[in-house]
Amino acid sequence: MGAVPVTGRTRVFAVLGDPVAQAKAPALLNAEFARVGADAVLVPVHAPTARFAEVVTGLQAAGNVDGLLVTVPHKLAVCAHADELSATAALVGSANALRREPDGRWFADNFDGIGFVRGLAARGHSVRGLRVALAGAGGAGLAVAAALLADGAERIAVRDPDGARSAALARRLGAVWPGRVTDETAFGPVDLAVNATPLGLRASDPPPFAVADLAPGTLVADLVMEPHETPLLRAAAARGLPIHHGIHMLRCQIGLYARFFSVRRTRKI
């Protein structure tokens, strides 16, 4: 099915990031809009960190903007622009989707964690009982850690370049899952190692962790989607470790986003 034409009646959604060129959501969600005949379009918006509040406030003021998706590094900051948070967003303190409610209020949710866990399951990986090493305690890391714990991961060790942030994640989630999440400077033996940092978006980025320190059979997952084969995943594959690409998380989020935004047929086909 071809692309749905954009008209003056088209409802607008935006994905915000800094950078945003790597975003895969526009292609996938616009395909879903076209599939169901929705008169809607998702566009990428580069929202520089220093001007993020201005960008969000402006988009929320536009009468034909019905929703926002949020990517790195804005998932924590965007919560301040929501009138109400879902239970998940409130638990982890971050959001990656906001919708305009019929009364004009903005409701925020976070689908990173459930998308990541469903993406693993779709590739045959259960998280129950796993020992997990998580690099990154930002918005995505918080959501992924919570979803892994809720789905039965045995324990999670988290590390972030900002030690205060990893300690805060351990405290926040440790209050819900006592004894199952710790902040670490070095990872011990694990079954699953996850990169939830932006490291890998640029070829010059240092690795989020050393794959040489991982035991044989450790599954290495990267939330970075562009490039598809990140330096971390290439290094892991070269050592014979199983790998899991970032795109699997997003593919499992598309249906969730469509339901969240109440995407439905609005054109005669």
Secondary structure, 3 states (H helix, E strand, C coil): CCCCCCCCCCEEEEEEECCCCCCCHHHHHHHHHHHHCCCEEEEEEECCHHHHHHHHHHHHHCCCEEEEEECCCCCCHHHHHCCEECHHHHHHCCCCEEEECCCCCEEEECCHHHHHHHHHHHCCCCCCCCEEEEECCCHHHHHHHHHHHHCCCCEEEEECCCHHHHHHHHHHHHCCCCCCEEECCCCCCCCEEEECCCCCCCCCCCCCCCHHHCCCCCEEEECCCCCCCCHHHHHHHHCCCCEECCHHHHHHHHHHHHHHCCCCCCCCC
